[in-house]
């Protein structure tokens, strides 16, 4: 059994204070993928990655983004969109980066190469490529922006347009990643925070969220286009086909968490052969009574 966990930790230092190291030890996952590590190499805590082999792509935006993959064995290969990565073994403390392999890049994706949004590894002990992605949150298109009803100042749709550009470029890149994994004799698993909820089962208050970023019709249609029985399968939804959630993100504000008024925006998207081997999917809402982040780990067991 191969246990793979994915979580947006919203800052490695903050989540360590909330019990991330204890959760990591207790969950005993074979692979852990992280989004929003949010830490420069110089500031990484000594126990950031525990007893795992770690590949960390921090990006170049201080205090933002950053993705990592933790594995029990050193990965057989590491790929980014052109960025260098930190590669550490258990107990190592160095902060020097090394070049990663660069796959064939799709049109438009190189714009995001330095942002700490994507890294993939080939596992050494299974015919599987595991990727982690932090997709831009985005914003509302200009015609939906109403001053006084937004927490942020209106931007004329700039963040929305940037997210839509990313989605367009990443769709092409994801197709290439899937085909290249297959050419290497590997399944592909994309994990991470996609900042898109797919259907009404994925948002607790879906009726009033239909004009909210992350649940816009065009965002949901994009995710529709990525999923099929022949390309990528939403593993958690396959194992929980007709029930709301399980949600993986809740606002820190109000009673959203206590009332489970959440969103499911964190995914395992697997090629069909791997998806068929998924036997259990769970969301760890909290550890020892404490939330690790505004997101919760999504943990799937694969019978490989």
N, C-alpha and C positions, 0 to 999 in steps of 0.2 A: 504494500500500500504506500502510495506517495501522497503526502499531505502538503498542500500548497496554500499559504495564507497571503493575502494582500491587504494592505491598510494604508490609507492616507494618515500619516501621523501628525501632520500640522506642526512640525518642529520637533527634531530629535531630542533637544534638551528638555522641552516641555513634556513630551510623552514619557521620557525616562523618570521625571519627577512624579508622574501619575502611575507608574508601575509597569512600564513597557518591558523592562528586562525580566520581571517576574512572569508577566504574561508569556513572553517569548520562550522562557524556559519551561513553563508549564504546558504550553501548547505543543511543544516539541515538533514543530513543522520541519519538513525536509527542505522546503524552499519558502522564503519570506520575501515578498516584494513590497517596496516602500515608495510612497509618493510624498511630496512636500517635506523632505528631510530638512530643508531650510537651514543649512549650516555651512559655513566656509570650512575648508579643509583644516585650517589652523585652529578652528574652534571646536572640532569634533570631540565629544567626550571620549575618554578612554574605553568606556563600555558601550559605545554606540552600537556595535554589531555583535557583541557577545562572542560565543564560540564558533561563529560561522565564518566561512570565506565570503568576503564582501566585494561587490563591484558597485562603486558609487560615482554617479555623474552629477556633480554639484551645480553645473551651469555657471553663468557669470553674473547673475543678478543677485547681489547680496541680500540675504534674508528671504529669498523667494525660491520656490520650486525645488529641484533636486530629487533624483530618483535613484533607487538602489535595488540590487538583488542579492539576497543572502542564500548561500547554499552550503551543504555539508561537505561536498568535495569541491576542489578548484574547478571552475567551469572549463569546458573544453574549448570554448571560443567566446569572445565578447564583441558585440557590435553596437556602435552608436551612429548618429548621423554626421559624424565628423569630429565630435568632441573627444578629448582625452578623459580617462577615468582613473579613479583611485582603485587599486586592486590590493586587498589586504587579506592575509591569512589570520587565523585565530591568534590572538595575543599580540599581533603586530600593531605598531603605533605610527608608522611613517605616513607622510602626507604627500609624497611624490606621485604624480600622475604618469600614466603611460598611454601611448596611442592604442586605440581599439580598431578592430576591423571596421570598414565602412562598406555597407551594402550598396548596391546600385540605388541611387536616390531618385525618387520621383520628383517631377516638376513641382516647385514651390516649397518643398519640405526643408531645404537647406536654410531658409530664413529662420528656422527655429532650432538650428543645430546647437547653439550655444546657450540655450535656455534651461537645460537640465530637465527635459521633459520625457526622454525616452532612452532606455538601454535594454538590450536583449542579450541573453547568454544561452549557449548550448550546454545542457547538463552533461556531466561526464558519466553519469551512472544510469541514464535513461535516454532513449531516442526522442528527445524533446527540446524544443527551443522555448524559453520562457522570456516574455517581454513585460516590462512595466512602463506605464504611460500616465503622465499627468496632463490631461487635456485642458486647455484654457477654459476658465469659467465663463467668459464672455459677458454679454450684457444685452440690453433690449435694443431692437431696431428703433430708429429715430421716431417713427410714428407712434410708438408705444411709450415713449418717455414723457412723463408728466411731472414737472417740477412740483415739489411738495409731497409727492407720493413715492419718492425714491430715497434710499439711504445715501446714495452717491449723487453727485452733481450730474446733470444730463451731459452727454458727450457727443450728441448728434449721431449715435449709433456706431461709434468707432470700435468699441470693444466687441460689439455684435459682428461687425464686418470682419474683424480680425479672427474671431472664432470660426466664422463661416469659411474664411480662407484656409485656416488650419484644417478644418474638417475635409475640405475639398482635396487638399494636398495629402492629408494622412490617409484618406481612402485609397489613393493610388499607392502610397507607400505600404499600406497594410496588405494589399493584394500582392505586391512584390515580396513582402516578408513571408507571406503564406506559401507562395510558389517556391521561393528559395529554400525554405525549410523543407518542403516536400522533396526538392531536388537533392537535399542532403540526407534524405531518408528519415526525416523527423516530423513529428507533429508540432503544431504551433499553439501556444497558449498566450493570449494577451490578457494581462491583468491590469487593474488600476482604476483610477478615478477619471471617469469619462465626462463628468459634469453634464450628463444627459440622462434623463429618466425616460424609459422607452414607452410604457403604456400606462393606463390608469391604475393598473395594479402596482405600479412603482412609485406612486406619490399618494400619500394618505389623503391630502386635501386636493385631489386632482382637479376638481371642477373650478376652484378659484385660482389654480396654478397654470391655467392654459395660456396665459399671457405673461408667464414668468420665464426668465432665462433658465435654460436647462430643460424646459418642457414645451418649447415652442414647436409648432407643427413641422417646421423645416428641420429642426434638430432631430426630432423623432423620426422623420422620414429618412434622414441620413443614417441613423442606426438601423432602420428597416433594411436599407440597402446593403449593410455589412453582414447581415445575418441570413443564413439559409441552411438547409440540410446538406448542402454540398460545399459550403465555404467555412463559415464560423457559426458556432452554436452558443447561445447564452446558457451556460451550464447551470447557474443557480435557478433560472426560470424553468429549465428542463426538469429539475428535481423538485421544484415547487410550482407546478404549472398553473394552478387556479387560485392561489391565495394571495392576498395583498402582501407586499414585501417579499422576503424579509428586508426591511429598510436598513440602510447602512450609513445614513447621514441624518443628523438632527441639528437644528439651530441651537446655539447656546442660549438664545433669548427665550423668555417665557417658559411655558410648560411643554414645549414641543417634545422633549425627550421623555419626560414623565408620562405623557399621554401617547407616546409612540406616534407622533405626527411627523413622520420622517419621509425621506426620499431614498430610493434605491438607485444610486449612481455609481457604485463600485462593482466591477464586473470581473468574471472569468469568461473570456470568449475563446473557445477551443475549436480546433479543427475536428471534424466529425468523429474520426477514430478515437481521439482522446475523450471527447464529450461522452461517447458511449460508455467509457470506463469510469465516469464519475459516479460515485456511490453515495456520497453524503456531502451536503453543503449546509454550513451554519454561519451565522453572524454572531460574533462575540460582542454583545452590547456593552459589557463592562467587565473589568477585572477586579475582583475583591471589592465590589461596590463602587469602583471608580472608573470614570470614562477615560480611555487612553487619549482621546481626541474628539473632535466633533464628528469624525467618522468612526466606524467600528470595523474590526478585521473581518474579512470574508474568507472563510476557511473551507476548502474542498478536499476531500479524499478521493484519489484516483487509484483504481485497481490496475496497476501496471506491472 
